[in-house]
C-alpha cells in the first residue's frame, strides 16, 4: 500500500461532529472551492484509513481463504458469495434497519395528511380538542418528513459506501490473483477477461448494494399499505394490490432473464476486449500488412453479437421503468373503479389518503424492488465470473525456511512434470541436480529441450507429477524476453528498493549500462517503457539483468540473457556480472553461448526434456561429449507448450521472496503521460452528436413528443380524478343540503375518460422507455464503431504516445458506461425534469383537495 503523502489533505469527515456527519456539512469547504474555481486533483481529500485498498482486500481475502479451507474440508465448491456475506453483513444490516425506518416514515405521512384533511372536512370552531389533534398531526407530519429526508440520503450514501468498499476489496483480490496465476491457469483466462472483470463486473457491487434491502423492505411496505388501505376503503384496495402482486411476479421472471442475458453479454464482452487487446499489441504487424479492415470487421461482428444481448436487457430495463411510471396510476384506477362498481361512497380525505398511499409504494415497490431484482441477478453472474477466476491455479509458494545450517540450496530430485497433463509425453522427465552458493549451473540444449521449463519448475510454476524441488532462499528471475515498466531507468532498476549509490553504480558497471545512460538525455532519470524513450532489446535485457542484480537475492535464474546483445557486451556481462558480482550466489544460467561453459561449475545438457549429460566441463569433455552437435539449433524440432502459449507475452522479471523478514523499500514510481481532458460545460453539439448517432432526426422528434404526451397523460389522470371527485362531492352536498332529488352523474363518460387517460399513460410510458433505450444503445454501437475505425486508422505514432491500457479503457469501461449507465441517467433526467414542471400541478391538485374539503 502506498503511503499517504504529507501534501494530501486529510479528510474532514475524520474530525466531523455528529451534526456534520448527519447533514454532510463536512463537504462545505470543498463546495466553496468548487464554486470559486475548477476543482483540481490536489483539492481532493485522502482516502479514509478504513476505505483503503490493502485493508479492505486483506479482510475479504481472509474470509475467502477460510471459505477455501472449509470447502476442502467438507468437499464442496467454495462460494465467494458466502465470503462476501460474512465480511459485510453486520455493517450492511444496520443500514437495512435504517432503510426500513425510512420507508416506515413514508407510510405514516399519508395517514397524518388524511387526518388533517378530515379535520378540515369536519371543521368545528368550538372543538378545541380536534384543533389540538390537528396540531399533533401537523407536528407528526413535519417530523416524519424531516426524518425521511435525513435518513434517505444518509442510507443511500452509506449503502453506496459499502458497495464501494466491496468493489475495492474485490479489485484487490483480482489484482492479487492475476499476479499469482500459474502458467497452466494463464492459458484458461485472457487479458480481455481480466480487464472486463476490473472495469465492468465489479461495478455491479456499487449498484446492487443501493437496492438490495428493497427485496424485503418493498414487500413489507406493501403489506403495511394494504392494511392501511383496508382500514380506509375496505375491499376495493385488494384490486389495486392485486395489480402490484402481478407486477412483482412478472419482475421476478425478468430477473432470470437479466441473469441469463448478463452472463452471455459478459462472455461476448470478454471476447471483444481480448481481441482488441491483441490488435493493439500487434498494431505494427496489422499496419504493415494493411489488415485494418479485416480486424475492424472481426471486432464489429463481436460487437453486434454483444449489442443484441445488451438491447434485450435494455428493453427489459425499459419495461421496469415503464411500470414505475404507470403502475401507481393503474393501481389507483383499478381501486376506484372497483369502489365505484361496488357503489361505495368515498370522501375527499379518503381519495387523498388512497392516492398518497399508492404514491408511497411507487418508489419502493415499483422502482427499487425491480431494480433490486435486476441488479441482484446481474451481481450473481458477476460474482460467479469472479469466483471462477479466483479458483484458477496459483503458483505454489516456495519453502520460506532455510535449512538448519542456514545454507541456501536448490535441489531437484527425480523431477517429472508436464504443462499439458493430457498429453502422454512429459515436458521434463527424471531431472536431478543440486546447486549451492558460489556455483554456476549452465543449462544447455537445442530449442525445445525444456530449458525454460526447468527454470519455471524451480520457480514453482510447473507442478511436478513425480519427484520434488527444494528451494531455500530468495530468487531473482530474468526471463528470456526483457520487460520494463513505464518509469525512469533508475526506478526500473531499483524496483522498490532503497537507492544506495555505491551498490547502484556497481550494478550499472557490471551490466554495461554506463555508456547507454551517458547517451540518454536525462541519464538514469530518462522515462522509458510505454510512451517513453524507446530502448533496444539489448538495452532492455541489461536493465532487466540490473534489476535482478540490485535485489541482492540468494538464487539467480537467468534465461538466456545474452541472446539480445552483441559478443562484446555478452562477454562483459558474463565476466563482470555473472562471474564477478554473482560469484557468491547460486546462479542457474540457460544459454546457447557454448564459449562460457568452461567457467561453469556444472553443466546440464537437456534434450527432449531429459538429461543427456550432467557434470563438469572437463568431465564431459573426457566422456566425449560433442558440444557443437548438442547446441545446434534444430528448427524442425517443435517448441514446448510454454513457448507457444500466452505466457510468452506475459513473461517478466520477478522476485520471489522466500525469507520472512521485511525489507526497506521505496515506492515504485510508474510514470505515464498525462491524458488530455476537456473542461467547462458540455456543449449542445456533444448532445446532438450523441443522440443523432442513435437515430435519425425525425425519430428524435418523435421521442420528444412521446415524452411530452406521456407526462401530459400522467398529469391529466390526476387532474381528472380530482375533478371527478370534486364534482361528485359538491353535487352530493348540494343535493342533500337542499333536500332535492339526487341528480346522477354520467358514470360512463367520467369512467371512459378516466380509463382512456390511464391507457394513454401506460401506452406512452412503455413507448417512451423502450424508444429511449433503443436510441441510446444504438448510439453506443455507432460511437463504438467510430472509435474503432479512428483507432485502427491512426498512425503508429499514436500508439507510442498513448499507453495500451488507456486505449483499452475506452473499449471496456467507457463503452460499458454508454451501454448501461447513460440510458438510465437520461431516463432519470427526463423524469426529474418533468416532475419539476409538474410541481405547480401538484400544488394545484392539493389546493383542489383542500377546496373540495
N, C-alpha and C positions, 0 to 999 in steps of 0.2 A: 504494500500500500504506500502510495506517495505521501510524504508528509505535507502538512498544510503550510504554505508559505506565510511568512510573517506579514507580507503585504496584503494577504487576502483578509477581507473583513469578516469578523466573527458574526454569525447570525444573531440578530437582536432577539429572536424568539427564545434564546437560551436564558436571557435575563428578563424576559417579559413577565408581567404580573398576570393574575387570573383574568382581569377585565381585558387586558391587551390581547391575551390569547383567545378569549371568548369572542371578541369583536374584531380580531385581526388588525389591531391598531399598530402592531409592530412593523407592518409593511408601509406605514405612512411616510417614513423618510425616503424609502425607495420611490414612492409615488411622487413625492416632491421633486426629486432629482429628475424623474422621467417627465414631469410637467415642464421643467426648465429647459431640458435638452434631451438628446437621444441617449438611451442607456448604452453603456459600454460593458464589455466583459469585466473590467475592474470594479464596476459598481455592484456586481453580484456578491452575495454572501457565501461564505464557505459552507460546505455540506455539514449538517449536524453529525456529531460522532456516531449516533445510533443509526444514521442513514448511510454510512459509508460502506462501500462495496465489500471490503475484506471481512468486516464483522458479520454483515448480513449473509454473505456467501458461505462463510465457515459455519455459521449457525445452521443454515439449511443443509449444508453438506454433511454436518454431523448427524442430522436426522435421516438423511439419505443413506449414510453408511450404516446406521443402526438398522434401517429397513433392509439393506442388502444382507447384513448378517442374519437377521431374523428370517429372511426368505431362504437362505442357505440352510438354516437350521430346520425350518419347517417344510422345506422342499416345495416352495410355491414362488410364483413370479413376484419380484419386488414391485411396489407401487409408489410412484412419485407423488401421486395424489395423497396417499397416507402421510408421507413425509411433510408435504406442504400443510396439511391439516394440523398435524402435531406441532408444527413450528409456529403457526399463526392463529390457531383457533381462539386462544384466550383474548388477544387484543381485538380480534375481529368480532368476537361475540359481544364484547362490551358495546361496540358501536352498533351492533344489531339491536341491542336493547334501547339505545337512544333513538334508532330509526323507528322502532315500534312506538316509542313515546311520541315521536314527531308525527307519525301518521294518526296516532290517537287524538292529538290536538286538532288535526284537520277534521276528524269525525264529529267532535263536540261543537265545532264552530257553527254548523247549520242548526244545531239544537238551540244554542244561545240566540241565534238570529231569529229562529222561528218563535221563540218565547217573546222576543222583543216586538216582532210583528203582531203576535197575538195580543200583546198588551195594548198596542195601538188600535187594533180592531175593537177591543172591548174597553176602550178608554173611559175611565170614570174619574173626574177631577177630585172627588171626595175620598177615593180609595187610596190612602197613603201607604198601606201595606203593599199594594200592587206596584206603586211607584218605587218603593224600596227594592222590590223584587226585580223591577226593570233595571234599576241601577246595578244590582248584583249581576244580572245577566250581561249588562254592558261591560262591567268590570271583568267578568269571566271571558267574554269575547275578546276584549283587549289583551288580556293575559295570554289566552291561547294563541292569538295571532303573534304576539311577541315571542312566546316560547317556540312556536313553529318556525318563525323567521330565523331565530338564533340556531335552533337545532338543525334545521335543514342544511344550511351552509356548513355548519360545524361537522355534521355527519358526512356530508359528501366530501369535504376536504380530507378528513381523516381516513375515510374508506379509500379515497384515491391514493392517499399516502401509503396505506397498507398494500395496495396494488403496485405502487411504485417500488416499495421495498421488496416485494416478491419478485418483480421483474428484474431488479438489480441483482438479487440473490441468484436467480436462475441464470442470468447472463454470466455471473461469476463462475457458476458451475459448468456452463457450456464452454467457456473460455479455458477453464482449468482442464476439462476433459479433452479439449482439442489438442492441448499440449502434451497429453499423456497417452494418446491413441497409439496402439501398437501398429506395426506395419501391416498386419493382416486386416485390422479394423479400418485402416485408411482406404483400403480397396472397397469397403462397404458403404462409404459415405463420399460426398463430393463437397467441393468448395461452395457450390451453389446452395446445397442443403444447409451448411453451417451458417452462411450469410442470411439465408431465409429464416432460420431459427432465431438469429440475433436481431433481425430487423423487423420481422412481421409476427412470428409466433409469440414471442414474449410480450408483445403489445396487447395481447388478449387478456393478460392478467390485469392491466390497468382498467380495462373496460368491464371485465366480469366482476371485479370487486365493488364497483359502484352500484351494481344492481342485484347482486346475489341474494341479499337479505329479503328482497321483494318476492322471492319464491315462497316465503312463508308469511311475510307481512301482508302481501296483497290479498291472499285468500282469507286471512284473519280479519282484515279490514272489511272485506266483502261480507263476511258473516255478521260483523257488528252493524254495518249499514243495513243489511237485510232486517235485522232485529229492530232497528230504529224506524225503518220504513213501515214495518208491520204495525208498530205502535201508532204511526201517523195515519196510514191509509188502509191498512189491513191487507187482504188477499191480493189486490191488484199489483202489489210490489213484487210478487213472485213471478209475474210475467216478465217484468223488466230484468229481474235477476236471472231468469232462465236464459235470456239473451247473453248475459255475461258468462254463464257457465258454458254455453255452447262455444262462445268465443275462446274461452280458456282451453277447452278441449282441442279446438282447432289449432290453437297456437302451440299446444304441446306436440301435435303432429308435425307442425312446422319445425319444431326443434330437431326432430330426427332428420328432416330434410337438410336443415342447416349443417348438421354434423356430417352427413354424407357429402354434401357439396364442398364443405370446408376441407375435408380430407382429400378429395380429388383436386381441388384448387391448389392446395399446398404442394402436392406432388408435381403438378404441372409448373408451378412457380419455381420449384427446385430445379426442374429440367431447364427452364428458360434462363434462370440466373447462372446455372452451371455452364450452359452453352455460351452465355455472354462472357463469363469469366475466361473461358478458353479462347474466345475470339479476341478479347483484349490482350491476353498473354501472347497470342500468336499473330498480332496485328501486322508485324513485319512480313511474315510469310504471306498473309492474306493480301497485303498491298502489293507485294512482289508478283504474285500470280493473278492479280485482279479478280479475286474471289469475293469482293464485297457484295455483289448482287446475290450470289448463291447463299451467303450466310445471312443476309437480310431476309431472304425467303425462308430459310430454316427457322430463324428466331420468330419471324412473323407468323409462321404456321403454329409454332408452340404458343404464341401469344393469343392467336384466335381460339385455340382449344381452351386456354385459361380463361379468356374473357367470356366464353359461352357459359362456363360454370359461375363466374362472378355475376353475370347478368341474371342468371336464375336465382342466385342468392339475393341479389338486389331486388328482384321482383317480390320475393317472399318478405324482405325487409319493408318494401313499399306497402305490401298488404297489411303488415303490422302497424305501420304509421297511419294508413288509411283507417284502420279500425280504431286507433286512438282518436283520430279526427271525428269519426262519425258514431262510435258505439254509444257514447253517452246520450246522443240525440235519439238513437234507436231505442235505447232503454227507456228514456222519458216518453217517447212516442208510444211504445207498446204499453207502458204502465198507465198512461192517461186514457188511451183507447180502451183498455180493459176496464178501467174505472168507469168510463162513460157507458160502456156496454152493460155494466152491472148497475147502472143508474144510481151511482153513489155521488152525493154532493161533496164537492171539495172546495175548501176555503182558500183565500189568498195566502194565508200563512202556511197552509199545507202544501200548496203549489210551490211556494218559496223553499220550504224545507226539503221537499222531494227533489226539486231541481238542484239545490246546493249539495244534497247528499250524493246524488249521482255524479255531480261535478267533483266531489271529494274522491270518488272512486276513479275518476278519469285518468289521473296520472299513475297511481299505484297499481291499478289492476289492468288498465288498457294500454299503458305505455311502459312502465317499469317492469311489470311482470313479463310481457312479451320480450322486452329487451333482455331480461334475465335469462329466459329460456334460450334465446338466440346466443347470447354471449357464453352461457354455460356450455351449450353444445359445441361452440367453436373452441372454447378453452379446453374442453376434454380432448378434442382432437389434437390441439397443440401440446397438451401435457403428454399424450401418447407418443407424439413425434419426438419430443424432448427426452422422454423416458427411454425410447428405443436408442436414441443417440447416447445417452448416459450408460446404457448397458453394453455398449461396444467394448471390446477387449482393450485393456490398458497394458502398457509396457510394464512388466513386473519390476518392482523396486529392488535395487541391488542390496546385498548384505551390508548394513551400515557399520557392522562391528569389525574391528581389526583383530587379527589373531592375538593370542595371549602374549606373544613376544613383540607385538606392535609392528610387525613387518607387513608391508603391502605385498600383494601377490595376485597374479591371475593364473588360475589353474583350470584347464579344460580336460575332462576325463571321459573317454568313450562317448563323445557327444555326437548325437544324430538328430537332425531336425529338418523340417520341410516348410517352405512358405505355403504350399498348397497341400493340405493333408490328404486330399482326394487322389492326388497323383501317386503312382506307385514308386516313383524314384525320389529319394530324399535329396534335398539341396546340399546338406552336409552329412557325411557319414563316417562314424568311428574316428572322430578327430580327438587328438590329445596333444597337449603341450603345457609347459609351465614357464612363466616369466616372472623374474624377481627384479627388485630395484637394481639399476645400473646395467640392465640387459636390454639389448636391441634385438627384437624378433622381426625378421624380414619375412613377409608372406609374398610368394611369387607364384606365377602360374599363368596359363593362357586366359583369354577372355572367356568368361562364363565358368571359370573354375570354382567360384564360390568365395573369392577373397573378401568382397564387400559383405557377403552374408556372414562370414566369420566375425567381422567386426561388429555386425548387428547382433550376433549371438553374445558377444562379450558385453554389449550394451544392455542385453536382456530383451531386445525387441524380437528375437527369433526364439520362441519357446521350444525346449527340447522334447523330443519324443522318447529319447533314451539318453542316459548319462546326465552330466551336470557341468555347470560353470561356476567356479568360486572366484568372486572378485572382491578384494578388500582394498579400499582406497578410493580417492576421488578421481573421477575420469574426466578428461578433456578429449573431445572428438572433433576431428576436422573431416568433413565429408569430401567426396570427390568433386562435387560441384560447389564452389565457394559461394558464400552468402554474406551480404552486407545489408544493414537496415538504414533507413533514412536518418542521417545524423552526421556529425563530424567524424573525421578519421579517428580522432582521439577517443570519442565516445564509443565507436565501433571496437576499438582495441580494449579499452577499459572494461566495457560490458558490465557496468555497475560497480566495479571495484574502485577503491580509492586511488587517486593519482599519486604515484611515487616516482619522482623524477629519475632517480638512478636506475631503477628497475625498468621504467618505461624506455629510457634511452638504450638500455641493454637489449630490450626486445626489438626496438626499431633497428638496431645494428644487426642483430642476429638474423632478422627476417629481410634484410637488404631493402629497407624502406626509406632510408635516409635520402638517397638521391631523388626518389619519387616525391617525397614531401617537399624537397627543395624546389622542384619544378611546379608544384601546385601553388596557386596564387596566395592562398591563406595558410599554407603549410598544413599541419595536422588539424587546423580548425576549418578546413575546407569541407563543405557539405557534400556528401556522397549518397549513394543509394537512389531511391526513386526520385527523379527530377532534380538530382544534384549533379555534381561533376561526374562524368562517366569515367569509370576505371576499366582498364583492360582485364581480361580474365586472369592474367598472371598477377596483376596488382591485387585483384580481389582475393586470389589464393593466398598471397602473402599477408594480407590484412586478416584473413581468417586464421592463418597459422599464428600470427602475432597475438590475436585474441586468445587463442588456446594457450599459448605460451605464457601470457601475462597472468593467467588464472592460477599458476603455480600448483597444478594438480599433481596427483601421485602417479597416474597412469595416462599415457597419451596414445590415442588411437588415430593414426594418420592414414587416410585413404588416398594414396597416390597424389600427394601434394605437389609433385614435380611435373605433372602432366601438362600444366599450362605455362610453364616458364622455360626459358632457354637453358642451354647447357651450362653457361657460366653462372647464372643465378641458381640453377639447380645444385651445382657443386657448392656454392656459398651456403645455401640453406642446409645442405647435408652436413657440412663441416662445422659451421658456426651455430646452427640451431640444434640439430639432432645429436651430433657427436659432442658438442661442447656444452651448450646451455642445458640440454636434457640428459646429460651423461649419468646423472644420479637417479633418473626416473625409469619407470617401466615404459618402454616405447615399442608399440607394435606397428610396423610400417608395411603398408601394402604398396608395392612398387613394380614397375616394369624396367627400372633402371638397374640392369644387372651389374654395372660397374661399381655399385655401392655395396654389393653383397659381401665383399671382403671384410668390411668393418662391422658386419652384423654378428651378434653373439650367437644367434641361432637362425637357421633358415628353414622355413616350412614351405615345401613345394606342393601345391594343390593341382589336381586335375579331375574334373567331373565331380567335385565335392569331396574327394577322397585325398588322403595324404599319399603322395608318391614318394617323397623323401623328407626326412627330418633330421637335422644335425648341424654341425658347424661347417663353415665354408671349406676348410681343409679336409674335414672328414668326408664331405660329399664329393670333393674332387678325387680323393683316393678311391672312393667307391665307383668312380667312373661316370658321374652324372654329367650329362651334356646340357649346360645351362642355355646355350643358344637354341637348342631344339625345344626345351621346355618353355622358354619365354616367347617363342614365336607366336604371333597373333594369328589365331585360326579364325578367319572371318566366317567360315561355314558353320562353326560351332554355335548353337543357339545360346543367347544370353539367359541368365536365370530370371525367374519371375520378378525378383527385386528390381532388376534394371529396367524392366518394361512396364512396371506399374506406375501409378501416380506418385509413389514415394520418391521417384527420381526428381520430381518437381518440388517435393516437399523437403528434400534434404537440407540440412542446416547444421552448422557447428553448434554443439551444445555442451553444457556442463552437467555432469551427473555427480551430485554431492552425496557421497556415502558417509560423510562424517556428520556428527550431530551438532558440532559446535557452530555457533553463529559467527558470521564474518562481517567485518565492517564493509559496508557497501555504500555507493552513491547511486542516485537516480540515473537511469539510462535516459539520456536526452534524445528523444526521437523528434526530429525536425522535419516538418512538412511545409511546403509553400502555402501561403495564405490564399484562401479562396475569395474571389470577388463576391461582393454582396450588394444588393440594392437597398437603398434607404428611402424613407418617406412613404407617402400613401400609394396604394395600388391604383394605377390609372384605369380609366374606363376601357382603354384599348386591351388591357390584360383580360378583363372580364369578357369583353367582346370576343377576343380570340379563343377564350376558354369555351364559351357557350357555342360559338359558331363551329368549333371543332367537333361538337357533338351532334349538331343538326343544322338544317337549313333555316333561314331567317323566318319563313312562314311557320315552321314548327315551333320556334322560339316564341313568336307572337301568339300562336295558339296556346302554348303553355302558360303564358302570362294571362290570357283571357280565362283559361280554365281555373287558374289560381284565384282570380278575382271572383269568378262565378261561384266557386266552392265556398269562399268566405262570405259572399253575399247570401247564399242559400243558408249557410250556417247561422248568420245573424238574423235573417228573416224568420227562421224557425222559432227562435226565442221570442222575437217581437210578436209573431202571430199567436203564440201560446199565451203571452201576456195580454194581448188584445182580446183574445177569445175569453180568457178568464175574467178580464175586466168587464167586458160587455155582459157576460152571463151573470156575474155577481151584481153588477149595477141593476140589471133587469130584475134579478131576484129580490133585491132590497126595495126597489121602486114598487114592484107589484104587491109584495106583502105589506109594504108600508101603507099603501092606499086602499088595500082590500079589493083590488080589481081582479079581473080574470087574468090568469097567468098566460103570457104570450111566449110560445116556444120558439127557440132559435132554430134555424135551418141547419140541423146537425150534419147533413150530407155535405153542405157547402163548406162549413168550417173544418169538418173532418177530412174532406177531399183536399182542401188547400193545405192542411197540415201534413197529410200523407204525401202530397206532391213535393212539398218542401223537404220533407225527410228523405224521400227517394232521391231528390236532386242533391242533397248533401252527401249521401252515400256515393252516388254516381260520380259527381265531380271530385270527391275526396279520393276515390280509388284511381280515377283517371289522372289526377294531379300527381299522386305519389308514383305511380308506375311510369308516367311520362318523364318526370324529372330524373328518375333513376336511369331510364333508357338514354336520355340525352347526356347525362354526366358520365355514365360508364362508356358510352361511345366516344365522348371527349377524351377520356383516359386512353382508350385504344388508339385514337388518332394521334394524340400527343406522343404516345409511346413510339408509334411508327415514325413520327417526325424526328424524335430524339435519336432513334436507332439509325435512321438514314443519315442524319447530320454527323453522328459519331463515326460511323464507318466511312463516310466520305471525307472526314477531316484528315489533314496531313499527319504524317508520323510524328512531327514535332509536337502536336497536341498531346500525344500520349506520353511524351517525355516530360512535358510541363505539368501534367495532371496525374496524380497517383491513381493506380488501378482501383483502390478502394473508393476513391471519390467518384469515379465514373460508375462503378458498380452500384454505389449507393443510389444513384439516380434511377437505376433499373430495379431496385429492390424496395427500399423504404419509401422513396418519393412516389414511385408508381403505386405502391401499396396504399399510401395515403389517398391518392386520387381514386383508386378503386373502391376503398371502403369508407374513408373518413369524410371526404369533401361532399359527396351526395347527402350524407346525414347532416353535415354542418349547414348546407344550403337549405335543407328542409327545416331545420331549426330556425334559421334566419328568417325564412319566409313566414313561418308560424308566429314568431315573436313580432315581426313587423305588422302582421295582420291583427294580432292581439292588441298591439299598441293603438292601431287605428280603431279597434273595436272598443277601446276603453270608454269612449264617450257613449257608445251604445249601451254598455253595461250600466253606466251611471243613469242613463235614461230609463233602463229597464228596472233598476232598483227604485228609482223615483216613481215609476208606474205602479210597482207593488205597494209602495207607501201610500200613493193616492188611492189605490184600489182598497186599501185597508180603511 
